[in-house]
Amino acid sequence: MLEALPRVLARVAREQLSDFYQQAHRDHGVDLRLNARVECLEGEDGQVTAVRLEDGERIPAQAVIVGIGICRSSEHLAQVAA
């Protein structure tokens, strides 16, 4: 798992909760990398083959799930209240 920030959930949780989830992932064998910046996805014939990091490291991959965060949206609340 690649995280661009220095800890998981950095935008929404305190350091103690981040530490808990980081350790839980690692305890389950997840290769968790913090401060990891993706430069690009590499592929062949329409399939991803690797993730290349800004530092040049290439991580082989068969699939990629991208989580880009969340945006607050409250427009639907006004519609429900009406």
CORWOKA-V731967 format. One record per pair of residues at least 12 apart in sequence whose ideal C-beta (glycine too) atoms are under 10 Angstrom apart, sorted by the first residue. I is the first residue (numbers start at 1). GAP is how many residues later the second one is. Records with the same first field share a line. If there is no record, write none. Layout:
# CORWOKA-V731967
I->GAP ; GAP
This chain:
# CORWOKA-V731967
1->21 ; 24 ; 25 ; 29 ; 30 ; 31 ; 32 ; 33 ; 35 ; 64 ; 66
2->29 ; 30 ; 31 ; 32 ; 33 ; 34 ; 35 ; 36 ; 49 ; 51 ; 57 ; 62 ; 64 ; 65
3->15 ; 19 ; 22 ; 29 ; 30 ; 31 ; 32 ; 33 ; 34 ; 64
4->29 ; 30 ; 31 ; 32 ; 33 ; 34 ; 50 ; 65
5->13 ; 29 ; 30 ; 31
6->12 ; 28 ; 29
7->12 ; 14 ; 15 ; 27 ; 28
8->12 ; 13 ; 14 ; 16 ; 17 ; 24 ; 26
9->12 ; 13
10->24
11->58 ; 59
12->57 ; 58
18->16
22->12
31->28
33->20 ; 24 ; 26
35->19 ; 20
36->15 ; 17 ; 18 ; 19 ; 21 ; 23
37->16 ; 17 ; 18
38->13 ; 14 ; 15 ; 16 ; 21 ; 26 ; 28
39->12 ; 13 ; 14 ; 15 ; 16 ; 17 ; 18 ; 19
40->12 ; 13 ; 14
41->20 ; 23 ; 25
42->16 ; 17 ; 18 ; 19
43->18 ; 21
47->14 ; 15 ; 16
48->12 ; 13 ; 14 ; 15 ; 16
49->12 ; 13
50->12 ; 14
51->13
